[in-house]
Amino acid sequence: MREEEKDQSGRPGPPRLAPDALGALSGALAGFAALAVAEPVAAAVRPRSGPVAVVGGAAIDATPAPLKDWAIRHFGTDDKLVLQLGILAVLAASALALGVLAVRFRRAGAAGVLLFGAVGAAAALKRPDSVGLTDALPSAVGAVAGALLLYGLTGRLTAPARSTAPEPGSASEEAAGAPRVYEAWDRRGFVLAATSAAAASTVAGAIGRSLNGSSGRHAATSREKVVLPRPGSPARPLPKRAGPRVAGISPFVTPNQEFYRVDTALVVPKVDATGWRMRIHGKGVRRPATYSFDDLLRRELIERAITLTCVSNEVGGPYVGNARWIGVPLADLLAECGVRPPSRGGSADQLVARSVDGMTIGSPVEDLMDGRDALLALGMNGEPLPFAHGFPVRMVVPGLYGFVSACKWIEDIELTTFDSYDPYWVKRGWARRAPIRTESRIDTPKPFARPRAGTVMVAGVAWAQHRGIEKVEVRIDDGPWREADLAAEYTRDTWRQWSIPWQATPGGHTLTVRATDRTGTVQTDRRTRTIPDGAGGWHSVVVTVD
């Protein structure tokens, strides 16, 4: 049989396999149009209200903590990209299926597109940073555009066959549930409509990206204009012996572009510093206050080197870094607002920091006001904070894991109690209080390395923020523990580098490290997972000496 068939008038109908294939194409074009049209609407409403962003955010919120940890372990800082690609893959597959459905049941296919829009709109309204009904517009408008396009394109693919046409006055074949029989199709009209839709969608998407980029450029311009004043209390110079000269060891100061990033923001907030405001209020705040970015810049700033650690960091993991932070002492701001720690009669024991994207992070008030260098940081390694690390302002608290201290893109500080409010991570099974554990890591040699026999330098870093590292020991296979050489301590809030020469002999070997902090606590050998308050155990690497 020929590839194409003709109806009784001689007009070519679609190829035998064409209806479903063209329907799938129609669905793909409709899905593309829905997302493309949503982009300029999101740019006009709020960039973070786009369908992929809100559905992705909802997916992150609904993901069980163990699965989140698995994603971070396997994908690292690319976990958000993987999620976005996964969402797009699901949407693409759904669009193809709805297109095939619409060839037979046009209204059902179009309704399916509208249903996806409703899901996106609902997700937008439930986001913690939602500003109201306008956040639902990108998903809703995009879905309507996609549904109309799918209905129109599939209408050009199908026509009821004379032999199966319903009798006058009877229910239509769609209402009766009977599939359409393909007798003729408007090839020219379909190609023209599909091509025009693809072109229009591309233009709409480009306009949306341009508008979003324009919004981001204003924020970037505000960052470029920031001149960090010389801190009134600068960080002291690095000791000469702050780091051993061993190839492969982590540098004492982590460059901004290499500093780890773990958060839930699918779209990095780009906040214009000129319009940024932060409010301090709540329980025990006798003098509520609101600060602008310039207000903070005009205060006396301090600079401190502080090592940050993510609670999702597995034993030996990469989510730890050390930087020089410039900012305002948080305890000073709280004291000016009349806040007192619980040990001095204060009524609030929890500070809840809120980000512009709705993230909530709770910190113990006692820890923030006990004399440690808890900061509202404005700068990182001598420059304004990068957007990915919280520009214009973030919290930095030595000694506490980031999920209970390191709020980025902060805009609100509320004093409350642990009994009356559970922040984002606590609601998902993580601990309310989480001091950083004493940990150490072997940076070199790497796992499964093949060094040559002879002297091999074993080196790495150890940390116990706000307690300091007293000793690091290394064990080869089941041999005795040997004390490593420690680099000079900078402060007890930063990691310490260590190294030890090893006379390597041929064969397979296991290298293990453990640290002891200045309170005398030895790093535990008991393996624990990251949930609820950080991983525990000794870091080991296996190597083969040639």
C-alpha positions in Angstrom: 0.0 0.0 0.0 1.2 3.5 -0.7 2.5 5.7 2.1 -0.4 8.1 1.6 -4.1 7.4 1.0 -6.7 9.5 -0.8 -10.3 10.2 0.2 -13.1 9.9 -2.3 -12.4 13.4 -3.7 -8.8 12.4 -4.5 -7.4 14.7 -1.7 -4.4 13.2 0.0 -5.0 12.2 3.7 -2.2 11.8 6.2 0.2 8.9 6.0 -0.8 5.8 7.9 1.4 6.6 10.9 1.2 10.4 10.6 -1.8 11.3 12.8 -0.2 10.2 16.1 3.2 11.6 15.0 1.8 14.9 14.0 -0.3 15.0 17.2 2.8 14.5 19.3 4.4 17.3 17.3 1.4 19.5 18.1 1.7 18.6 21.8 5.4 19.5 21.8 4.7 22.8 20.1 1.9 23.5 22.6 4.2 22.7 25.6 6.9 24.9 24.1 4.4 27.7 23.6 3.1 27.5 27.1 6.6 27.8 28.7 7.6 30.5 26.2 4.6 32.7 26.8 5.0 32.2 30.6 8.5 33.8 30.5 7.5 37.4 29.6 4.6 37.2 32.0 6.9 36.0 34.8 9.3 38.8 33.9 6.5 41.3 34.3 5.1 39.7 37.5 8.2 38.3 39.3 11.0 36.2 37.7 10.7 33.5 40.4 7.1 32.9 39.5 7.8 31.0 36.3 6.2 27.5 35.9 9.5 25.6 36.1 10.8 27.6 39.1 7.6 27.2 41.1 7.0 23.5 40.3 10.7 22.9 40.9 10.5 24.7 44.3 7.5 22.6 45.2 9.3 19.5 44.2 12.3 20.4 46.4 10.0 21.2 49.4 8.2 17.8 49.0 11.3 15.7 48.5 12.1 13.6 51.6 15.4 14.6 53.4 17.2 11.3 52.5 16.5 11.8 48.8 17.7 15.4 49.0 20.9 14.2 50.6 21.3 11.5 47.9 20.9 14.2 45.2 23.5 16.4 46.8 25.9 13.5 47.2 25.6 12.4 43.6 25.0 15.6 41.7 26.7 18.2 44.0 25.9 21.8 43.1 24.4 20.5 39.8 21.4 19.0 41.7 19.2 22.0 40.7 20.1 21.6 37.1 19.3 17.9 37.2 15.9 18.7 38.8 15.1 21.3 36.2 16.0 18.9 33.4 13.9 16.3 35.0 10.9 18.6 35.2 11.4 19.6 31.5 11.6 15.9 30.5 8.3 15.1 32.3 6.6 18.1 30.7 7.9 17.1 27.3 6.7 13.5 27.7 3.3 14.8 28.9 3.0 17.2 26.0 3.7 14.5 23.5 1.1 12.3 25.1 -1.5 15.1 25.3 -0.9 15.8 21.6 -1.6 12.2 20.7 -4.7 12.3 22.8 -5.9 15.6 21.2 -5.8 14.0 17.7 -8.7 11.8 18.9 -10.2 14.0 21.6 -9.3 17.6 21.0 -11.1 19.0 24.1 -9.5 16.4 26.4 -6.0 17.2 25.1 -6.5 20.9 25.5 -8.0 20.3 29.0 -4.9 18.3 29.9 -2.7 21.4 29.1 -4.9 23.6 31.2 -4.6 21.0 34.1 -0.8 21.3 34.0 -1.2 25.1 34.1 -3.5 24.8 37.1 -0.8 22.7 38.9 1.8 25.4 38.2 -0.5 28.2 39.4 -1.3 26.3 42.6 2.4 25.7 43.2 3.1 29.4 42.7 0.5 30.4 45.2 1.8 28.0 47.8 5.4 29.2 47.5 6.6 30.8 50.8 7.7 33.9 48.9 4.4 34.3 47.0 3.1 37.8 46.7 -0.5 36.8 45.8 -2.6 35.9 42.9 -0.3 37.6 40.4 2.2 34.8 40.9 -0.3 32.4 39.3 -0.5 34.4 36.1 2.6 33.0 34.3 1.4 29.4 34.6 -2.2 30.3 33.8 -1.5 32.5 30.8 1.0 30.0 29.4 -1.4 27.1 29.8 -4.2 28.9 28.0 -1.9 29.7 25.1 -0.7 26.1 24.9 -4.2 24.7 25.1 -5.5 27.0 22.4 -2.6 26.1 20.1 -3.0 22.4 20.7 -6.8 22.6 20.0 -6.1 24.6 16.8 -3.3 22.4 15.4 -5.1 19.1 15.9 -8.2 20.6 14.3 -6.2 20.8 11.1 -5.2 17.2 11.3 -8.6 15.5 11.6 -11.9 15.4 9.8 -14.7 12.8 10.5 -15.1 10.1 7.8 -18.5 10.1 6.1 -19.1 6.5 7.0 -18.8 7.2 10.7 -20.3 10.7 10.9 -23.0 11.0 13.5 -26.6 11.2 12.5 -28.2 14.7 12.7 -29.2 15.5 16.3 -27.0 12.7 17.8 -24.1 13.3 20.2 -20.8 14.2 18.6 -18.2 11.5 18.2 -16.1 13.2 20.9 -18.9 13.3 23.4 -19.8 9.7 22.6 -16.1 8.7 23.1 -15.6 7.4 19.6 -12.2 8.1 18.1 -12.0 10.2 15.0 -11.4 8.5 11.7 -8.9 10.3 9.5 -10.2 11.1 6.0 -8.4 14.4 5.1 -6.1 16.9 6.7 -5.2 20.5 6.1 -1.5 20.0 5.4 -0.8 23.5 4.3 -2.7 25.0 7.1 -1.1 22.8 9.7 2.5 23.5 8.4 1.8 27.2 8.4 0.2 27.2 11.8 2.9 25.0 13.3 5.7 27.1 11.9 4.1 30.4 13.0 3.5 29.0 16.5 7.1 27.9 16.8 8.4 31.3 15.6 6.1 33.2 17.9 7.0 31.0 20.9 10.7 31.5 20.2 10.2 35.3 20.1 8.1 35.3 23.3 10.7 33.2 25.1 13.5 35.5 23.9 11.5 38.6 25.1 11.0 36.9 28.5 14.6 36.1 28.9 15.6 39.6 27.9 13.2 41.1 30.4 14.5 38.8 33.1 18.0 39.7 32.1 17.2 43.4 32.4 15.9 42.9 35.9 19.1 41.0 36.8 21.2 43.7 35.2 19.8 46.3 37.6 20.8 44.1 40.5 24.2 43.5 38.9 24.7 47.3 38.5 23.8 47.9 42.1 26.4 45.3 43.1 29.1 46.8 40.8 28.6 50.2 42.5 29.2 48.8 46.0 32.5 50.0 47.5 33.2 48.1 50.6 34.7 50.5 53.2 37.9 49.5 55.0 36.8 47.5 58.0 37.3 49.1 61.4 38.5 45.8 62.6 40.4 44.0 59.8 41.3 40.4 59.7 44.8 39.8 60.9 47.4 38.7 58.4 47.9 35.0 57.7 50.6 33.4 59.8 53.7 32.3 57.7 52.9 28.7 58.6 49.2 28.9 57.9 49.5 26.3 55.2 51.9 23.5 54.2 53.2 23.6 50.7 51.8 20.2 49.6 50.4 19.7 46.2 46.7 18.7 46.3 45.8 20.2 49.7 42.9 22.7 49.8 44.1 26.3 50.0 43.6 28.1 53.3 41.3 30.6 51.7 38.7 29.2 49.3 38.2 31.3 46.2 34.7 32.6 45.7 34.1 30.7 42.5 35.2 27.4 44.2 33.2 27.9 47.4 30.4 25.3 47.8 26.8 26.3 47.3 24.0 24.2 48.7 20.5 25.8 48.9 17.0 25.3 47.6 16.9 28.2 45.1 16.3 27.0 41.6 16.6 30.6 40.4 19.4 32.5 42.2 17.7 35.7 43.6 19.2 38.9 42.2 18.4 41.6 44.6 18.9 45.3 43.8 20.8 46.6 46.8 19.4 50.1 46.4 15.9 48.9 47.3 16.9 46.2 49.8 15.5 46.5 53.3 15.9 44.2 56.4 13.6 44.4 59.4 14.3 43.2 63.0 11.2 42.5 65.1 9.5 40.0 67.3 9.5 38.7 70.8 11.7 40.7 73.2 12.5 43.3 70.6 11.9 46.6 72.4 13.0 48.8 69.6 12.1 47.3 66.2 14.2 48.6 63.3 14.5 48.5 59.5 17.9 48.8 57.8 18.9 49.7 54.2 22.1 48.4 52.6 23.7 51.9 53.0 22.7 51.9 56.7 24.8 48.8 57.2 27.7 50.1 55.0 27.9 53.2 57.2 28.4 51.2 60.3 31.8 50.1 61.6 32.5 46.8 59.8 34.7 43.9 60.9 36.5 41.4 58.8 36.9 37.8 59.9 38.1 34.5 58.4 35.4 31.9 59.1 35.0 28.4 57.8 31.5 27.4 56.8 30.2 23.8 56.7 27.0 22.4 55.2 25.2 19.8 57.3 24.8 17.7 54.1 28.6 17.3 53.9 29.4 13.6 54.1 32.5 12.4 55.9 35.4 13.6 53.6 32.9 15.6 51.5 33.5 18.9 49.6 30.9 21.1 51.3 33.2 23.0 53.5 35.1 26.2 52.7 37.0 29.1 54.4 36.6 32.7 53.4 37.3 36.2 54.7 33.9 37.8 55.5 33.3 41.6 55.9 30.1 42.6 57.8 28.3 44.0 60.7 28.4 42.2 64.1 24.9 40.7 64.5 24.9 40.9 68.3 25.4 44.7 68.1 22.3 45.1 66.0 20.3 42.9 68.3 21.4 44.7 71.4 20.5 48.1 69.8 17.0 46.7 69.3 16.8 45.7 73.0 17.3 42.0 72.5 18.8 40.0 75.3 20.0 36.4 75.2 18.1 33.9 77.4 21.0 33.7 79.8 20.4 37.4 80.6 16.6 37.2 80.9 15.7 37.5 77.2 12.3 36.1 76.2 13.3 34.8 72.8 15.6 31.8 72.3 15.4 31.5 68.5 16.2 34.0 65.8 14.3 33.2 62.5 16.0 34.7 59.4 13.9 34.9 56.3 15.3 35.1 52.7 13.7 36.9 49.8 12.8 33.5 48.4 10.9 32.6 51.5 13.5 30.3 53.1 13.4 30.3 56.9 16.4 29.5 59.1 16.4 29.3 62.8 19.4 30.1 65.0 19.9 29.9 68.8 19.9 33.5 70.2 22.3 32.5 72.9 24.9 31.4 70.4 24.5 34.6 68.3 25.2 36.8 71.4 27.8 34.8 73.2 30.7 36.8 71.9 31.5 34.8 68.7 31.8 36.7 65.4 28.3 36.2 64.1 27.9 38.5 61.1 25.5 40.0 58.7 28.1 39.7 55.9 28.3 42.2 53.1 31.5 41.0 51.5 33.4 37.8 50.8 37.1 37.6 50.1 37.5 41.4 49.5 34.5 41.9 47.2 30.7 42.3 47.6 29.0 39.0 48.1 28.4 37.1 44.9 24.7 36.6 44.0 25.0 32.9 44.5 26.3 33.4 48.0 23.7 35.9 49.2 24.2 39.4 47.8 23.4 41.9 49.2 23.4 40.5 52.8 23.7 37.1 54.4 24.3 35.6 57.8 27.6 33.9 58.8 27.9 32.3 62.2 31.0 30.3 63.2 30.4 27.0 64.9 26.9 26.3 63.5 26.0 24.3 60.4 24.6 26.5 57.6 21.0 25.2 57.9 20.7 26.8 61.3 22.8 29.9 60.7 23.7 30.9 57.2 20.6 32.5 55.7 21.4 34.0 52.3 19.5 36.9 50.6 18.2 37.8 54.1 15.5 40.4 54.4 13.8 39.7 57.7 14.8 38.8 61.3 12.2 37.7 63.7 12.9 36.9 67.4 10.7 34.0 68.6 11.1 30.7 70.5 11.9 27.1 69.5 8.6 26.0 71.0 6.5 28.3 69.0 8.0 28.1 65.5 9.7 25.4 63.3 11.8 26.8 60.4 12.0 25.1 57.0 14.5 22.4 57.7 13.2 21.5 61.2 9.8 20.8 59.6 11.6 18.3 57.4 13.2 16.3 60.2 16.5 18.1 60.8 17.7 19.3 64.2 16.8 22.6 65.8 20.3 23.1 67.1 23.3 21.9 65.2 26.8 22.8 66.3 29.4 21.7 63.8 31.1 18.3 64.6 34.8 17.8 64.9 35.9 16.6 61.5 38.9 16.0 59.3 39.5 15.1 55.6 42.3 13.7 53.5 42.8 15.9 50.4 45.9 14.0 49.1 46.4 11.3 48.0 43.0 11.0 46.4 40.9 7.8 46.7 42.3 5.0 44.4 45.4 7.0 43.6 48.5 5.1 42.5 51.5 6.8 44.1 55.0 5.5 43.7 56.8 3.7 46.5 58.9 6.0 48.7 58.0 9.2 50.6 54.4 10.2 49.9 52.9 13.3 51.6 49.5 12.8 53.1 47.7 16.1 53.8 44.3 17.6 54.3 42.2 19.9 56.5 40.5 19.6 59.9 37.8 21.8 61.4 35.9 22.3 64.7 34.7 25.8 64.3 34.5 27.9 67.5 36.4 25.2 69.4 39.6 24.9 67.3 41.8 21.9 66.3 44.3 20.6 68.8 45.7 17.5 67.0 45.3 15.5 63.8 46.4 11.8 63.6 46.9 9.5 60.7 46.8 5.7 60.6 48.1 3.5 57.8 46.1 0.3 57.5 45.7 -1.1 61.1 49.0 0.4 62.3 49.4 2.9 65.2 48.1 6.5 65.0 50.8 9.0 64.1 50.5 12.7 64.9 50.5 14.9 61.8 52.2 18.3 61.5 49.7 21.1 62.0 49.8 24.4 60.1 49.7 27.4 62.4 46.3 28.1 63.8 44.7 31.3 62.4 41.7 31.4 64.7 39.5 28.7 66.3 36.8 29.6 63.8 38.8 28.4 60.8 40.0 25.0 59.6 43.6 23.9 60.0 45.7 22.3 57.4 47.8 19.3 58.3 50.4 17.0 56.6 52.5 14.0 57.4 55.2 12.1 55.3 54.5 8.4 54.7 57.1 5.9 53.6 54.8 4.1 51.2 55.5 0.4 50.4 54.1 -1.4 47.3 50.6 -2.8 47.5 47.1 -1.7 48.6 46.8 0.5 51.7 44.0 2.3 53.6 44.8 5.8 55.0 42.6 7.1 57.9 42.5 10.4 59.7 41.0 11.7 62.9 41.1 15.0 64.7 40.9 16.2 68.3 39.5 19.6 69.1 40.7 22.0 71.8 38.0 20.8 74.2 39.7 17.4 74.1 36.9 15.8 72.1 38.3 13.2 69.7 36.5 12.8 66.3 34.1 9.9 66.6 34.7 6.7 64.6 30.9 6.0 64.7 29.5 6.5 61.2 26.3 8.5 61.2 24.4 9.9 58.3 23.9 13.7 57.8 20.4 13.7 59.1 19.5 15.2 61.6 22.6 17.1 62.7 25.6 16.2 60.6 27.6 13.2 59.5 30.1 11.5 61.8 33.0 9.1 61.3 36.6 8.9 60.2 37.6 9.7 56.7 39.6 7.0 54.9 41.0 6.6 51.4 42.3 3.5 49.7 45.4 3.7 47.5 47.6 1.3 45.6 51.3 2.0 45.7 53.3 1.0 42.6 
